[in-house]
Amino acid sequence: MITLEPRVAPSRLLLILSPVLAIVLMLAAGAILLWLMGREPGQVLYVYFFQPFHEAWLWLVRPEERAMWVYTPSEVLVKAIPLALIGAGLAVCFRANVWNIGAAGQYTLGAIFAGAMALFAPEGPAWVMLPLYLVAGVLGGMVWAAIPALLRTRFNANEILVSLMLTYVATLLLDWLVRGWWKNPAGMGFPETRDFAEVFHMPVLLDGTRLHLGGLIAVVVAMALAVMMARTIRGFEVRVIGAAPRAGAFAGFSQSGTIWFVLLLSGGLAGLAGAIEVSATIQQLQPDIAANYGFVAIIVAFLGRLNPVGALFGGLVLGVTFIGGENAQIFLKLPKNVTGVFQGMLLFFLLACDTLTRYRVVRVRVAGQGDA
């Protein structure tokens, strides 16, 4: 029988390099997959993972029409912002051994709450209305995360299943709103709301790009969470409860309080990401606003070693896969689902590398019935 045995002293170097090794293995496995599909691996991998760092220009079919600027490195950062925000919150949540798998639903509720603010709030100056808009997004995510927190602490319900199922409820709620009460009467039948007023648009940081203030917010949030985890009693409590709940109970730490804290924190940041993304990119609510950010952010959290600052790196890597996937659709006519395959392989190899770094594979002889 083959089993896993904890290593006495796992290599710190391998623990640090595990995400890099996972990326290399993902590229190798992706190359094999593309070869089996009859594609040129080098060309596809270049478009996926290197072209997003160069200015890509797509000329329209009719030469008399002007060129359309498609993707630049700034677009990678735009994709990375919501991933980094959600991933930083999930990193703290997972460190407490609380598995919030419903960040996509909390992202959607944050966008709904913030969208209600943008659509129905009275007019006011941007320096007042935009912060209130972002706060509404945080509250929306926290409200949705409070449901699995309550059911886990009150009825010992599994937060994985509850948070995951709530994701689909949130998606249907958004769809119902944009096709019903909040539908734009001048939208020619499309399921969308009115455009948000300009005071609710995220300020652009770099002219000529879509890089917005959310990037600075993501960096500040990640740094603040890293300080909290490393330098505060609350962060110590989260780490102790996650590693040894009984030891935390003897130390006087509340497991229920920690569950509430990390779920509300991760839900609030997911809601903030939803509010920022909608404000910065489409300035209205539509049925599909998430782009699977909530689920992909799980990979971001693990790629960042469950460290909020590491989530910035993880968000950047996964942002490259999003932009690269869209480039591959345009230039190479590859299906969109190939992006999900690359992302899934990355998570698989990351977990495999972590497991083999902390454990070793051993063979155990099992006595037969005749040996009893």
SEBAKE-683761 format. One record per residue (C-alpha): x, y, z; residue in one letter. Coordinates in nm, 2 decimals. Example, Ala and Ser with C-alpha at 12.3 -4.5 7.8 and 13.67 -1.06 7.14 Angstrom:
2
+--------+--------+--------+------+
:      X :      Y :      Z : tike :
+--------+--------+--------+------+
:   1.23 :  -0.45 :   0.78 :    A :
:   1.37 :  -0.11 :   0.71 :    S :
+--------+--------+--------+------+
//
This chain:
372
+--------+--------+--------+------+
:      X :      Y :      Z : tike :
+--------+--------+--------+------+
:   0.00 :   0.00 :   0.00 :    M :
:   0.13 :   0.35 :  -0.09 :    I :
:   0.08 :   0.63 :   0.16 :    T :
:   0.21 :   0.97 :   0.24 :    L :
:   0.44 :   1.03 :   0.54 :    E :
:   0.52 :   1.38 :   0.68 :    P :
:   0.88 :   1.49 :   0.62 :    R :
:   1.07 :   1.56 :   0.94 :    V :
:   1.22 :   1.89 :   0.80 :    A :
:   1.06 :   2.01 :   0.47 :    P :
:   1.30 :   2.20 :   0.25 :    S :
:   1.24 :   2.58 :   0.29 :    R :
:   1.39 :   2.64 :  -0.05 :    L :
:   1.15 :   2.40 :  -0.22 :    L :
:   0.86 :   2.55 :  -0.03 :    L :
:   0.96 :   2.89 :  -0.17 :    I :
:   1.02 :   2.77 :  -0.52 :    L :
:   0.71 :   2.55 :  -0.53 :    S :
:   0.49 :   2.80 :  -0.73 :    P :
:   0.77 :   2.85 :  -0.98 :    V :
:   0.81 :   2.48 :  -1.03 :    L :
:   0.43 :   2.45 :  -1.07 :    A :
:   0.43 :   2.71 :  -1.34 :    I :
:   0.71 :   2.53 :  -1.53 :    V :
:   0.53 :   2.20 :  -1.50 :    L :
:   0.21 :   2.37 :  -1.62 :    M :
:   0.39 :   2.50 :  -1.93 :    L :
:   0.54 :   2.16 :  -2.00 :    A :
:   0.20 :   1.98 :  -1.96 :    A :
:   0.03 :   2.25 :  -2.17 :    G :
:   0.29 :   2.20 :  -2.45 :    A :
:   0.21 :   1.83 :  -2.46 :    I :
:  -0.16 :   1.89 :  -2.46 :    L :
:  -0.13 :   2.15 :  -2.75 :    L :
:   0.09 :   1.90 :  -2.94 :    W :
:  -0.18 :   1.64 :  -2.90 :    L :
:  -0.44 :   1.89 :  -3.03 :    M :
:  -0.23 :   1.94 :  -3.34 :    G :
:  -0.11 :   2.29 :  -3.25 :    R :
:   0.24 :   2.43 :  -3.25 :    E :
:   0.32 :   2.45 :  -2.87 :    P :
:   0.58 :   2.72 :  -2.90 :    G :
:   0.35 :   2.96 :  -3.09 :    Q :
:   0.05 :   2.90 :  -2.86 :    V :
:   0.25 :   2.94 :  -2.54 :    L :
:   0.41 :   3.26 :  -2.67 :    Y :
:   0.07 :   3.41 :  -2.74 :    V :
:  -0.06 :   3.29 :  -2.40 :    Y :
:   0.22 :   3.39 :  -2.17 :    F :
:   0.45 :   3.63 :  -2.34 :    F :
:   0.25 :   3.83 :  -2.59 :    Q :
:   0.04 :   4.00 :  -2.32 :    P :
:   0.36 :   4.19 :  -2.21 :    F :
:   0.39 :   4.34 :  -2.56 :    H :
:   0.16 :   4.59 :  -2.73 :    E :
:  -0.07 :   4.38 :  -2.95 :    A :
:  -0.24 :   4.55 :  -3.24 :    W :
:  -0.54 :   4.39 :  -3.41 :    L :
:  -0.62 :   4.52 :  -3.76 :    W :
:  -0.99 :   4.49 :  -3.86 :    L :
:  -1.09 :   4.29 :  -4.17 :    V :
:  -1.15 :   4.60 :  -4.37 :    R :
:  -0.82 :   4.78 :  -4.43 :    P :
:  -1.00 :   5.12 :  -4.46 :    E :
:  -1.10 :   5.10 :  -4.10 :    E :
:  -0.87 :   5.22 :  -3.83 :    R :
:  -0.66 :   4.99 :  -3.62 :    A :
:  -0.79 :   4.88 :  -3.28 :    M :
:  -0.56 :   4.88 :  -2.99 :    W :
:  -0.63 :   4.55 :  -2.81 :    V :
:  -0.40 :   4.46 :  -2.52 :    Y :
:  -0.10 :   4.60 :  -2.34 :    T :
:   0.08 :   4.51 :  -2.02 :    P :
:  -0.16 :   4.75 :  -1.84 :    S :
:  -0.45 :   4.52 :  -1.94 :    E :
:  -0.28 :   4.24 :  -1.74 :    V :
:  -0.28 :   4.46 :  -1.44 :    L :
:  -0.65 :   4.55 :  -1.49 :    V :
:  -0.73 :   4.17 :  -1.49 :    K :
:  -0.50 :   4.12 :  -1.19 :    A :
:  -0.67 :   4.38 :  -0.96 :    I :
:  -0.99 :   4.19 :  -0.87 :    P :
:  -0.79 :   3.86 :  -0.86 :    L :
:  -0.54 :   4.01 :  -0.61 :    A :
:  -0.81 :   4.16 :  -0.39 :    L :
:  -1.02 :   3.84 :  -0.37 :    I :
:  -0.71 :   3.63 :  -0.34 :    G :
:  -0.57 :   3.83 :  -0.05 :    A :
:  -0.90 :   3.78 :   0.15 :    G :
:  -0.91 :   3.41 :   0.07 :    L :
:  -0.55 :   3.37 :   0.18 :    A :
:  -0.64 :   3.49 :   0.53 :    V :
:  -0.95 :   3.28 :   0.53 :    C :
:  -0.77 :   2.96 :   0.43 :    F :
:  -0.50 :   3.02 :   0.69 :    R :
:  -0.78 :   2.99 :   0.95 :    A :
:  -0.87 :   2.66 :   0.79 :    N :
:  -1.21 :   2.81 :   0.68 :    V :
:  -1.28 :   2.73 :   0.32 :    W :
:  -1.47 :   3.01 :   0.15 :    N :
:  -1.54 :   2.87 :  -0.20 :    I :
:  -1.82 :   3.13 :  -0.27 :    G :
:  -1.61 :   3.44 :  -0.34 :    A :
:  -1.77 :   3.46 :  -0.68 :    A :
:  -2.11 :   3.51 :  -0.52 :    G :
:  -1.98 :   3.76 :  -0.28 :    Q :
:  -1.82 :   3.94 :  -0.57 :    Y :
:  -2.15 :   3.95 :  -0.74 :    T :
:  -2.34 :   4.08 :  -0.44 :    L :
:  -2.08 :   4.35 :  -0.39 :    G :
:  -2.14 :   4.46 :  -0.75 :    A :
:  -2.52 :   4.45 :  -0.69 :    I :
:  -2.50 :   4.66 :  -0.37 :    F :
:  -2.26 :   4.91 :  -0.53 :    A :
:  -2.47 :   4.92 :  -0.84 :    G :
:  -2.78 :   5.01 :  -0.64 :    A :
:  -2.58 :   5.30 :  -0.49 :    M :
:  -2.48 :   5.41 :  -0.84 :    A :
:  -2.82 :   5.38 :  -0.99 :    L :
:  -3.05 :   5.52 :  -0.72 :    F :
:  -2.84 :   5.74 :  -0.49 :    A :
:  -2.89 :   6.12 :  -0.51 :    P :
:  -2.62 :   6.32 :  -0.69 :    E :
:  -2.32 :   6.44 :  -0.50 :    G :
:  -1.95 :   6.51 :  -0.54 :    P :
:  -1.72 :   6.23 :  -0.66 :    A :
:  -1.50 :   6.25 :  -0.34 :    W :
:  -1.81 :   6.16 :  -0.14 :    V :
:  -2.00 :   5.93 :  -0.37 :    M :
:  -1.72 :   5.71 :  -0.49 :    L :
:  -1.61 :   5.60 :  -0.13 :    P :
:  -1.97 :   5.54 :  -0.04 :    L :
:  -2.01 :   5.33 :  -0.36 :    Y :
:  -1.70 :   5.12 :  -0.25 :    L :
:  -1.84 :   5.08 :   0.10 :    V :
:  -2.16 :   4.95 :  -0.04 :    A :
:  -1.97 :   4.69 :  -0.24 :    G :
:  -1.79 :   4.58 :   0.08 :    V :
:  -2.12 :   4.55 :   0.27 :    L :
:  -2.27 :   4.34 :  -0.01 :    G :
:  -1.99 :   4.09 :   0.00 :    G :
:  -2.00 :   4.08 :   0.38 :    M :
:  -2.38 :   4.02 :   0.38 :    V :
:  -2.34 :   3.72 :   0.15 :    W :
:  -2.04 :   3.58 :   0.35 :    A :
:  -2.24 :   3.62 :   0.67 :    A :
:  -2.48 :   3.34 :   0.57 :    I :
:  -2.22 :   3.06 :   0.56 :    P :
:  -2.06 :   3.21 :   0.87 :    A :
:  -2.39 :   3.19 :   1.06 :    L :
:  -2.47 :   2.84 :   0.94 :    L :
:  -2.12 :   2.72 :   1.02 :    R :
:  -2.11 :   2.86 :   1.37 :    T :
:  -2.48 :   2.80 :   1.46 :    R :
:  -2.55 :   2.47 :   1.29 :    F :
:  -2.21 :   2.34 :   1.20 :    N :
:  -2.30 :   2.35 :   0.83 :    A :
:  -2.02 :   2.30 :   0.58 :    N :
:  -1.91 :   2.64 :   0.46 :    E :
:  -1.77 :   2.49 :   0.14 :    I :
:  -2.11 :   2.38 :   0.02 :    L :
:  -2.31 :   2.67 :   0.16 :    V :
:  -2.08 :   2.94 :   0.01 :    S :
:  -2.06 :   2.75 :  -0.32 :    L :
:  -2.44 :   2.72 :  -0.36 :    M :
:  -2.49 :   3.08 :  -0.27 :    L :
:  -2.28 :   3.17 :  -0.57 :    T :
:  -2.55 :   3.05 :  -0.81 :    Y :
:  -2.82 :   3.23 :  -0.61 :    V :
:  -2.62 :   3.55 :  -0.65 :    A :
:  -2.59 :   3.50 :  -1.02 :    T :
:  -2.96 :   3.44 :  -1.06 :    L :
:  -3.04 :   3.74 :  -0.85 :    L :
:  -2.82 :   3.96 :  -1.07 :    L :
:  -2.98 :   3.82 :  -1.38 :    D :
:  -3.33 :   3.88 :  -1.25 :    W :
:  -3.25 :   4.24 :  -1.16 :    L :
:  -3.09 :   4.34 :  -1.50 :    V :
:  -3.38 :   4.17 :  -1.69 :    R :
:  -3.65 :   4.31 :  -1.46 :    G :
:  -3.66 :   4.60 :  -1.21 :    W :
:  -3.32 :   4.75 :  -1.30 :    W :
:  -3.33 :   4.70 :  -1.68 :    K :
:  -3.23 :   5.00 :  -1.89 :    N :
:  -3.55 :   5.12 :  -2.07 :    P :
:  -3.33 :   5.26 :  -2.34 :    A :
:  -3.12 :   4.95 :  -2.37 :    G :
:  -3.29 :   4.81 :  -2.69 :    M :
:  -3.39 :   4.50 :  -2.50 :    G :
:  -3.04 :   4.40 :  -2.38 :    F :
:  -3.02 :   4.28 :  -2.02 :    P :
:  -2.83 :   4.56 :  -1.86 :    E :
:  -2.88 :   4.86 :  -1.63 :    T :
:  -2.84 :   5.23 :  -1.71 :    R :
:  -2.48 :   5.35 :  -1.72 :    D :
:  -2.34 :   5.47 :  -1.39 :    F :
:  -2.29 :   5.84 :  -1.34 :    A :
:  -1.94 :   5.96 :  -1.39 :    E :
:  -1.89 :   6.02 :  -1.02 :    V :
:  -1.90 :   5.64 :  -0.97 :    F :
:  -1.62 :   5.57 :  -1.23 :    H :
:  -1.29 :   5.46 :  -1.09 :    M :
:  -1.02 :   5.72 :  -1.17 :    P :
:  -0.77 :   5.62 :  -1.43 :    V :
:  -0.40 :   5.63 :  -1.32 :    L :
:  -0.23 :   5.62 :  -1.66 :    L :
:  -0.37 :   5.81 :  -1.95 :    D :
:  -0.43 :   5.60 :  -2.26 :    G :
:  -0.49 :   5.29 :  -2.06 :    T :
:  -0.76 :   5.14 :  -1.84 :    R :
:  -0.53 :   5.10 :  -1.54 :    L :
:  -0.73 :   5.25 :  -1.25 :    H :
:  -0.72 :   5.34 :  -0.88 :    L :
:  -0.81 :   4.99 :  -0.79 :    G :
:  -0.45 :   4.89 :  -0.84 :    G :
:  -0.34 :   5.10 :  -0.56 :    L :
:  -0.62 :   4.98 :  -0.34 :    I :
:  -0.52 :   4.62 :  -0.40 :    A :
:  -0.16 :   4.69 :  -0.30 :    V :
:  -0.26 :   4.88 :   0.01 :    V :
:  -0.51 :   4.61 :   0.11 :    V :
:  -0.25 :   4.33 :   0.06 :    A :
:   0.02 :   4.52 :   0.26 :    M :
:  -0.23 :   4.59 :   0.54 :    A :
:  -0.34 :   4.23 :   0.56 :    L :
:   0.02 :   4.11 :   0.57 :    A :
:   0.10 :   4.34 :   0.86 :    V :
:  -0.21 :   4.22 :   1.04 :    M :
:  -0.12 :   3.85 :   1.00 :    M :
:   0.24 :   3.90 :   1.10 :    A :
:   0.22 :   4.17 :   1.37 :    R :
:  -0.12 :   4.17 :   1.54 :    T :
:  -0.30 :   3.95 :   1.79 :    I :
:  -0.58 :   3.90 :   1.55 :    R :
:  -0.34 :   3.77 :   1.29 :    G :
:  -0.18 :   3.54 :   1.55 :    F :
:  -0.53 :   3.42 :   1.64 :    E :
:  -0.61 :   3.33 :   1.28 :    V :
:  -0.29 :   3.14 :   1.24 :    R :
:  -0.33 :   2.95 :   1.57 :    V :
:  -0.70 :   2.86 :   1.51 :    I :
:  -0.61 :   2.74 :   1.16 :    G :
:  -0.31 :   2.53 :   1.27 :    A :
:  -0.43 :   2.39 :   1.60 :    A :
:  -0.79 :   2.48 :   1.71 :    P :
:  -0.76 :   2.30 :   2.05 :    R :
:  -0.45 :   2.50 :   2.13 :    A :
:  -0.63 :   2.81 :   2.03 :    G :
:  -0.92 :   2.73 :   2.26 :    A :
:  -0.67 :   2.67 :   2.55 :    F :
:  -0.52 :   3.01 :   2.47 :    A :
:  -0.87 :   3.17 :   2.50 :    G :
:  -0.92 :   3.23 :   2.13 :    F :
:  -1.27 :   3.20 :   1.99 :    S :
:  -1.31 :   2.97 :   1.70 :    Q :
:  -1.65 :   3.10 :   1.62 :    S :
:  -1.52 :   3.46 :   1.63 :    G :
:  -1.24 :   3.37 :   1.40 :    T :
:  -1.48 :   3.21 :   1.15 :    I :
:  -1.69 :   3.52 :   1.15 :    W :
:  -1.39 :   3.74 :   1.11 :    F :
:  -1.22 :   3.57 :   0.82 :    V :
:  -1.55 :   3.50 :   0.63 :    L :
:  -1.66 :   3.87 :   0.66 :    L :
:  -1.31 :   3.98 :   0.57 :    L :
:  -1.28 :   3.77 :   0.26 :    S :
:  -1.64 :   3.84 :   0.16 :    G :
:  -1.60 :   4.21 :   0.20 :    G :
:  -1.29 :   4.21 :  -0.02 :    L :
:  -1.46 :   4.00 :  -0.28 :    A :
:  -1.75 :   4.26 :  -0.27 :    G :
:  -1.50 :   4.54 :  -0.30 :    L :
:  -1.35 :   4.37 :  -0.60 :    A :
:  -1.69 :   4.34 :  -0.76 :    G :
:  -1.77 :   4.71 :  -0.71 :    A :
:  -1.43 :   4.82 :  -0.84 :    I :
:  -1.44 :   4.59 :  -1.15 :    E :
:  -1.79 :   4.70 :  -1.25 :    V :
:  -1.70 :   5.07 :  -1.20 :    S :
:  -1.37 :   5.05 :  -1.38 :    A :
:  -1.45 :   4.84 :  -1.69 :    T :
:  -1.82 :   4.85 :  -1.79 :    I :
:  -1.99 :   5.11 :  -1.57 :    Q :
:  -2.31 :   4.92 :  -1.56 :    Q :
:  -2.45 :   4.59 :  -1.44 :    L :
:  -2.48 :   4.30 :  -1.68 :    Q :
:  -2.57 :   3.93 :  -1.63 :    P :
:  -2.21 :   3.82 :  -1.67 :    D :
:  -1.97 :   4.05 :  -1.48 :    I :
:  -1.76 :   3.80 :  -1.28 :    A :
:  -1.54 :   3.63 :  -1.55 :    A :
:  -1.49 :   3.35 :  -1.29 :    N :
:  -1.27 :   3.58 :  -1.08 :    Y :
:  -1.41 :   3.43 :  -0.76 :    G :
:  -1.30 :   3.08 :  -0.85 :    F :
:  -0.97 :   3.17 :  -1.01 :    V :
:  -0.88 :   3.37 :  -0.70 :    A :
:  -0.86 :   3.03 :  -0.51 :    I :
:  -0.56 :   2.95 :  -0.74 :    I :
:  -0.43 :   3.30 :  -0.67 :    V :
:  -0.44 :   3.25 :  -0.30 :    A :
:  -0.25 :   2.92 :  -0.32 :    F :
:   0.00 :   3.05 :  -0.57 :    L :
:   0.07 :   3.33 :  -0.33 :    G :
:   0.15 :   3.08 :  -0.06 :    R :
:  -0.16 :   3.19 :   0.14 :    L :
:   0.01 :   3.53 :   0.19 :    N :
:  -0.18 :   3.85 :   0.11 :    P :
:   0.13 :   4.00 :  -0.05 :    V :
:   0.19 :   3.68 :  -0.25 :    G :
:  -0.17 :   3.72 :  -0.38 :    A :
:  -0.04 :   4.02 :  -0.58 :    L :
:   0.20 :   3.79 :  -0.76 :    F :
:  -0.06 :   3.52 :  -0.80 :    G :
:  -0.31 :   3.78 :  -0.94 :    G :
:  -0.05 :   3.89 :  -1.20 :    L :
:   0.02 :   3.54 :  -1.31 :    V :
:  -0.35 :   3.45 :  -1.35 :    L :
:  -0.41 :   3.79 :  -1.52 :    G :
:  -0.17 :   3.69 :  -1.79 :    V :
:  -0.37 :   3.37 :  -1.85 :    T :
:  -0.69 :   3.57 :  -1.90 :    F :
:  -0.53 :   3.81 :  -2.15 :    I :
:  -0.33 :   3.54 :  -2.32 :    G :
:  -0.65 :   3.33 :  -2.36 :    G :
:  -0.83 :   3.62 :  -2.52 :    E :
:  -0.53 :   3.68 :  -2.75 :    N :
:  -0.53 :   3.31 :  -2.84 :    A :
:  -0.90 :   3.33 :  -2.93 :    Q :
:  -0.84 :   3.63 :  -3.16 :    I :
:  -0.51 :   3.53 :  -3.33 :    F :
:  -0.51 :   3.15 :  -3.31 :    L :
:  -0.88 :   3.07 :  -3.30 :    K :
:  -0.83 :   2.85 :  -2.99 :    L :
:  -1.14 :   2.78 :  -2.78 :    P :
:  -1.19 :   2.99 :  -2.47 :    K :
:  -1.20 :   2.69 :  -2.24 :    N :
:  -0.83 :   2.63 :  -2.30 :    V :
:  -0.77 :   2.91 :  -2.05 :    T :
:  -0.96 :   2.71 :  -1.79 :    G :
:  -0.75 :   2.41 :  -1.87 :    V :
:  -0.42 :   2.60 :  -1.81 :    F :
:  -0.56 :   2.74 :  -1.48 :    Q :
:  -0.67 :   2.40 :  -1.36 :    G :
:  -0.33 :   2.25 :  -1.44 :    M :
:  -0.16 :   2.52 :  -1.25 :    L :
:  -0.37 :   2.45 :  -0.94 :    L :
:  -0.31 :   2.08 :  -0.98 :    F :
:   0.07 :   2.11 :  -1.01 :    F :
:   0.08 :   2.36 :  -0.73 :    L :
:  -0.10 :   2.14 :  -0.48 :    L :
:   0.11 :   1.84 :  -0.60 :    A :
:   0.43 :   2.03 :  -0.55 :    C :
:   0.32 :   2.14 :  -0.20 :    D :
:   0.22 :   1.79 :  -0.10 :    T :
:   0.54 :   1.63 :  -0.21 :    L :
:   0.75 :   1.90 :  -0.05 :    T :
:   0.58 :   1.84 :   0.29 :    R :
:   0.53 :   1.46 :   0.26 :    Y :
:   0.72 :   1.17 :   0.11 :    R :
:   0.57 :   0.87 :  -0.07 :    V :
:   0.63 :   0.55 :   0.12 :    V :
:   0.52 :   0.19 :   0.06 :    R :
:   0.36 :   0.01 :   0.36 :    V :
:   0.33 :  -0.37 :   0.37 :    R :
:  -0.02 :  -0.47 :   0.46 :    V :
:  -0.05 :  -0.80 :   0.64 :    A :
:  -0.28 :  -1.05 :   0.47 :    G :
:  -0.56 :  -1.23 :   0.64 :    Q :
:  -0.34 :  -1.54 :   0.67 :    G :
:  -0.08 :  -1.35 :   0.87 :    D :
:  -0.32 :  -1.27 :   1.15 :    A :
+--------+--------+--------+------+
//
